[in-house]
Amino acid sequence: MKTALITLKTDPKTKEEAKKVASSFGLSLSSLLNGLLLNVVKTGEVKFSQRPDALNNEMTKVIKESEDDYKAGRFHCFANVDDFIAHLDKV
């Protein structure tokens, strides 16, 4: 496989933290970045995600309310899409 060199500037702390993340997946930093680039090319998308502990207050509140509703039995299960649509027509 032919390779091309990409130079990336980042601060040393970010580089070291990224190397630890890559290592936790059993990858080198180069392999992790190459995988990210291949994914961007394949999907045409760039996705950034937040760790659950980094969620904002509003999202944390919504998740808690959903968990409370589930525990209290305030939810609906549907056997199929038609049942779901029929429910939506009623509300």
Phi and psi in degrees as a GROMACS rama.xvg file:
@    title "Ramachandran Plot"
@    xaxis  label "Phi"
@    yaxis  label "Psi"
@TYPE xy
-75.6854  147.34  LYS-2
-125.828  154.602  THR-3
-124.264  145.312  ALA-4
-92.9545  129.72  LEU-5
-116.656  128.242  ILE-6
-98.485  128.37  THR-7
-123.621  128.056  LEU-8
-100.88  128.866  LYS-9
-152.403  166.509  THR-10
-78.0687  152.787  ASP-11
-57.2663  -36.5103  PRO-12
-64.6236  -45.0105  LYS-13
-60.7689  -42.9618  THR-14
-60.1028  -46.6787  LYS-15
-65.5413  -40.674  GLU-16
-66.1232  -39.2336  GLU-17
-65.5687  -38.2786  ALA-18
-62.4389  -38.6509  LYS-19
-65.3402  -42.3622  LYS-20
-63.016  -47.0951  VAL-21
-58.8357  -44.3623  ALA-22
-61.8819  -35.56  SER-23
-64.9599  -21.2148  SER-24
-95.9899  2.57975  PHE-25
76.3798  26.5816  GLY-26
-121.913  155.819  LEU-27
-79.5421  162.978  SER-28
-61.9401  -38.7094  LEU-29
-61.3443  -44.0115  SER-30
-65.2802  -39.5839  SER-31
-63.0901  -47.5531  LEU-32
-65.1459  -38.616  LEU-33
-62.4977  -41.6454  ASN-34
-61.7954  -40.7112  GLY-35
-63.4574  -42.7108  LEU-36
-63.405  -43.5013  LEU-37
-61.1438  -38.4675  LEU-38
-66.0911  -39.5012  ASN-39
-62.716  -43.8148  VAL-40
-64.9308  -43.0819  VAL-41
-67.1607  -44.2161  LYS-42
-97.0962  -21.1484  THR-43
70.8905  18.5279  GLY-44
-127.774  152.302  GLU-45
-120.425  120.168  VAL-46
-116.469  134.518  LYS-47
-119.628  133.911  PHE-48
-120.55  157.059  SER-49
-105.156  142.046  GLN-50
-67.3759  150.952  ARG-51
-54.8678  -34.1836  PRO-52
-76.5613  -5.33918  ASP-53
-104.053  8.88376  ALA-54
-64.9725  148.538  LEU-55
-75.779  167.611  ASN-56
-59.6682  -39.8197  ASN-57
-64.3552  -44.6104  GLU-58
-65.2762  -40.7857  MET-59
-60.4589  -40.8061  THR-60
-63.6432  -44.721  LYS-61
-64.0979  -41.9409  VAL-62
-62.974  -43.4203  ILE-63
-62.186  -43.6461  LYS-64
-61.3646  -40.6212  GLU-65
-64.6499  -42.1862  SER-66
-63.7154  -41.841  GLU-67
-62.7232  -43.3681  ASP-68
-60.6759  -42.6643  ASP-69
-63.519  -46.4259  TYR-70
-63.3391  -31.8708  LYS-71
-86.9729  -0.243216  ALA-72
80.6337  15.5843  GLY-73
-91.0783  68.7772  ARG-74
-154.875  165.006  PHE-75
-124.837  141.976  HIS-76
-114.268  144.083  CYS-77
-126.731  139.486  PHE-78
-76.3275  -26.589  ALA-79
-160.087  175.008  ASN-80
-65.3912  -37.4013  VAL-81
-61.1653  -41.7551  ASP-82
-63.419  -39.0501  ASP-83
-63.6934  -46.0132  PHE-84
-65.3396  -40.0167  ILE-85
-60.3861  -39.6263  ALA-86
-63.611  -44.0037  HIS-87
-61.8657  -35.7358  LEU-88
-65.1917  -26.5954  ASP-89
-83.466  -24.0866  LYS-90
